[in-house]
Amino acid sequence: MTRGFTPRALGEVAIRCRDYTAMVDFYENMIGLTVLEGGSRGVAPQRITFFHLGESFGGHTAVLALFEDVEGTAHNGTGSSLHHIALSLPWDEQDGAKTWLEAHGLPVRFQDFDWVGWRGLFTCDPDGNTVELVAAVPEGRTG
């Protein structure tokens, strides 16, 4: 028997949030994601927000979903099995992102991934999750 399917793209990343309001504010106002049309639902303590990440595959939109932690079971930051979330942006916007995040008091650091030709700009969201803004290094440049 053959498998008969091949996943082709990321469709959604969902995070259960300890501080839902701060998390929505961070991803909308610090990172600059756009709420998917009709993507904010519910009232406390069962709010959900879906942010548009771009086209995925086969007509599906890639999203970042933030769920308010109703049960108090969120294990974000170092207590989570989530290592980090990476969002892509152009190389020439990374320095501006660094300046923006630092101006708002957020810790930032660059890391080069020479083996694949990427440079990551890392920070943390309000729940302590690591967020990477990753860009491909232009040919002929180094991180």
Secondary structure, 3 states (H helix, E strand, C coil): CCCCCCCCCCCEEEEEECCHHHHHHHHHHHCCCEEEEEEEECCCCCCEEEEEEEECCCCCEEEEEEEECCCCCCCCHHHCCCCCEEEECCHHHHHHHHHHHHHCCCCCEEEEECCCCEEEEEEECCCCCEEEEEEECCCCCCC
